[in-house]
């Protein structure tokens, strides 16, 4: 009779020097028996697509989007989010090596993959900005120039990722 230890599956990395975060990695929970832990996902584009449904983008603007090579992103519309798939990919992602670890080996997502999926042009020079750190006064001037009003400093507590605007003109 064969020894059962021959058939034991070791889920951990073969080389501990490379995957230093294994003890705190999500895959540890699965091997300890905590399965069915589907991640919650969040979308930030829902309001944009509702707005596009209500006010369709003008054909002239769509033509500019096409000329810029970004029509593939617009055409993708609202891709469905498969939470189980995202959870499985997160469990297989290794930040130490920036790769997904599958039974068949390692895989990465390349710029060419994104180019093919969304039809984005990835040839030519990179688009870089010369962004400097702006002061509150700089942002007030930008708002005045582009929006017709400027921001006013307030003592009101504002949640993160929000901007409180007060019309003052």
Residue pairs with C-beta under 8 A, 6 or more apart in sequence:
11 27
11 30
11 31
12 22
13 19
13 22
16 22
18 96
18 97
19 25
19 94
19 96
19 97
20 96
21 94
21 95
21 96
22 28
25 94
26 90
26 91
27 91
27 92
29 37
30 37
30 91
37 87
38 83
38 84
38 87
39 83
39 86
39 87
39 90
40 83
41 81
41 83
41 86
43 81
45 78
46 78
49 77
49 78
57 65
57 74
62 71
62 74
65 71
65 74
69 119
69 120
69 121
70 120
71 119
72 117
72 118
72 119
72 120
73 118
73 120
75 119
76 118
89 100
92 100
92 101
92 102
93 99
93 100
93 101
94 100
94 101
97 106
98 108
99 106
99 107
99 108
100 106
100 107
100 108
111 122
112 122
114 120
114 122
115 121
115 122
134 142
136 151
136 153
139 151
140 150
140 151
141 150
143 149
143 150
143 151
143 165
144 150
148 169
149 165
149 167
149 168
149 169
150 168
150 169
151 163
151 164
151 165
151 166
152 166
152 168
154 164
154 166
156 164
158 164
